[in-house]
């Protein structure tokens, strides 16, 4: 009988570099199920535009269907959040903002069996 392991908490985090996508998390291929929620925090005194892409494609080869948010405005000292739902093994979560200092955290659960 397979052993099922579940883990939860912080899956990945990072802080943006202006106009550059950063990978927050990649679902390991050993994971059979992953659900996650993404939180964005603008630590700037200016509004920012944030883009989020989820894909299993090669890094930075995004198609329009990969974008969850595209240039979504976030007010100064503001936050935004989204439920990513189920993520598949090999999928990656990328975040970009037009300014530095925008924090991103992905929290959730993973399940694997051996």
Residue pairs with C-beta under 8 A, 6 or more apart in sequence:
2 113
2 114
3 113
3 114
4 111
4 112
4 113
5 111
5 112
5 113
5 114
6 109
6 110
6 111
7 109
7 110
8 107
8 108
8 109
8 110
9 107
10 105
10 106
10 107
11 24
11 25
11 34
11 36
11 106
11 107
11 108
11 110
12 23
12 24
12 25
12 93
12 105
12 106
13 24
13 103
13 104
13 105
13 106
14 22
14 23
14 24
14 95
14 103
14 104
15 22
15 100
15 101
15 102
15 103
15 104
16 22
16 95
16 96
16 97
16 99
16 100
16 101
16 102
16 103
16 104
17 100
18 97
18 98
18 99
18 100
19 96
19 97
19 98
20 96
21 51
21 53
21 60
21 94
21 95
21 96
22 94
22 95
22 96
22 104
23 59
23 92
23 93
23 94
24 38
24 93
24 94
24 95
24 104
24 105
24 106
25 36
25 92
25 93
25 106
26 90
26 91
26 92
26 93
27 34
27 87
27 88
27 89
27 90
27 91
27 92
27 110
28 89
28 110
28 112
29 89
29 90
30 89
30 112
31 89
31 110
31 111
31 112
32 89
32 111
32 112
32 113
33 86
33 109
33 110
33 111
34 86
34 87
34 88
34 89
34 108
34 109
34 110
34 111
35 84
35 85
35 86
35 87
35 108
35 109
36 83
36 84
36 85
36 87
36 93
36 106
36 107
36 108
36 109
37 81
37 82
37 83
37 84
37 106
37 107
37 108
38 52
38 81
38 82
38 84
38 93
38 95
38 104
38 105
38 106
39 79
39 80
39 81
39 104
39 105
39 106
39 107
40 50
40 52
40 74
40 79
40 80
40 81
40 95
40 102
40 103
40 104
41 78
41 79
41 102
41 103
41 104
41 105
42 48
42 50
42 74
42 75
42 76
42 77
42 78
42 79
42 97
42 101
42 102
43 77
43 101
43 102
43 103
44 76
44 77
44 99
44 101
44 102
45 76
45 77
46 76
46 99
47 73
47 74
47 75
47 76
47 78
48 73
48 74
48 97
48 98
48 99
48 102
49 71
49 72
49 73
49 74
49 97
49 98
50 69
50 71
50 72
50 73
50 74
50 80
50 95
50 96
50 97
50 102
51 67
51 69
51 70
51 71
51 72
51 95
51 96
51 97
52 67
52 68
52 69
52 72
52 82
52 93
52 94
52 95
52 96
53 62
53 66
53 67
53 68
53 93
53 94
54 66
54 68
54 84
54 87
54 91
54 92
54 93
54 94
55 61
55 62
55 63
55 66
55 91
55 92
55 94
56 88
56 90
56 91
56 92
57 63
57 66
59 92
60 94
62 94
68 82
68 84
69 80
69 82
72 80
74 80
74 97
74 102
84 93
84 106
84 108
87 93
87 108
93 106
95 102
95 104
